[in-house]
Amino acid sequence: MLTIEDCIALSELTEEEILAITEHEHVPEMLAVELGSYLIRTESGEVRVGRMIRDDIERAIGTGNYAHAARLRLCLKHYLEHHPRGIDGTVDPPRP
């Protein structure tokens, strides 16, 4: 039997990224794992996950929860390092 940790490891996302999806979509963690795992396998889905994290950051700032916003910013930084299409659907062209 797989644990939630096993499923997160198979999703190609971190626990923090999964929790950001959970927060944004108001769904249980296991459903967020499934949704995130599906989305990052599509170009538009990578963008959607990035937007979810950015939306969560804006919401945290709007409610004055700056510590949570800072954690989400680190989450977004890590996400974009591993999913560069997550920002706007494009990747910078290689430099000569």
C-alpha positions as CSV (number, residue, x, y, z in Angstrom):
1,M,0.0,0.0,0.0
2,L,1.3,3.5,-0.9
3,T,1.5,6.2,1.7
4,I,0.8,9.9,1.0
5,E,4.5,10.4,1.1
6,D,5.1,7.8,-1.6
7,C,2.4,9.4,-3.8
8,I,4.0,12.8,-3.3
9,A,7.4,11.4,-4.3
10,L,5.9,9.9,-7.4
11,S,4.2,13.2,-8.4
12,E,7.4,15.1,-9.2
13,L,6.3,17.9,-6.9
14,T,7.4,18.7,-3.3
15,E,5.2,18.5,-0.3
16,E,5.1,22.3,-0.2
17,E,4.0,22.5,-3.8
18,I,1.2,19.9,-3.1
19,L,0.1,21.9,0.0
20,A,-0.1,25.1,-2.1
21,I,-2.4,23.3,-4.5
22,T,-4.4,22.0,-1.5
23,E,-4.7,25.6,-0.2
24,H,-5.6,27.0,-3.6
25,E,-8.1,24.4,-4.7
26,H,-9.6,23.7,-1.2
27,V,-9.2,19.9,-1.8
28,P,-7.8,17.1,0.3
29,E,-4.0,16.5,0.0
30,M,-4.4,13.3,-1.9
31,L,-6.5,14.9,-4.5
32,A,-4.0,17.7,-4.8
33,V,-1.3,15.1,-5.4
34,E,-3.3,13.6,-8.2
35,L,-4.1,17.0,-9.7
36,G,-0.6,18.3,-9.4
37,S,0.9,15.2,-10.9
38,Y,-1.4,15.4,-13.9
39,L,-1.0,19.1,-14.4
40,I,2.8,19.2,-14.5
41,R,2.8,16.8,-17.3
42,T,1.2,19.4,-19.6
43,E,2.6,22.7,-20.6
44,S,-0.5,24.6,-19.7
45,G,-0.7,22.7,-16.4
46,E,2.7,23.8,-15.4
47,V,1.6,27.3,-15.8
48,R,-1.6,26.6,-13.8
49,V,0.3,25.3,-10.8
50,G,2.7,28.3,-10.9
51,R,-0.4,30.6,-10.9
52,M,-1.9,28.7,-8.0
53,I,1.2,29.3,-5.9
54,R,1.3,33.0,-6.9
55,D,-2.4,33.3,-6.0
56,D,-1.7,31.8,-2.6
57,I,1.1,34.3,-2.1
58,E,-1.2,37.2,-3.0
59,R,-3.8,35.9,-0.6
60,A,-1.3,35.5,2.2
61,I,-0.1,39.1,1.7
62,G,-3.6,40.3,1.5
63,T,-4.4,38.8,4.9
64,G,-1.2,40.0,6.5
65,N,0.3,36.5,6.8
66,Y,3.8,37.6,5.6
67,A,5.5,34.5,7.1
68,H,3.3,32.2,5.0
69,A,3.8,34.4,1.9
70,A,7.6,34.1,2.4
71,R,7.3,30.3,2.6
72,L,5.2,30.3,-0.5
73,R,7.8,32.5,-2.3
74,L,10.4,29.9,-1.6
75,C,8.0,27.2,-2.8
76,L,7.5,29.1,-6.0
77,K,11.2,29.6,-6.5
78,H,11.8,25.9,-6.1
79,Y,8.9,25.1,-8.4
80,L,10.2,27.4,-11.2
81,E,13.7,26.0,-10.9
82,H,12.3,22.5,-11.6
83,H,9.4,23.5,-13.9
84,P,10.6,26.5,-15.9
85,R,7.5,26.6,-18.0
86,G,5.5,27.3,-14.9
87,I,5.9,31.0,-15.2
88,D,4.2,31.8,-18.5
89,G,4.4,28.7,-20.6
90,T,7.7,29.5,-22.3
91,V,11.3,28.6,-21.6
92,D,14.1,31.1,-22.3
93,P,15.9,30.1,-25.5
94,P,19.4,28.7,-25.1
95,R,22.1,31.4,-25.1
96,P,24.8,31.0,-27.8
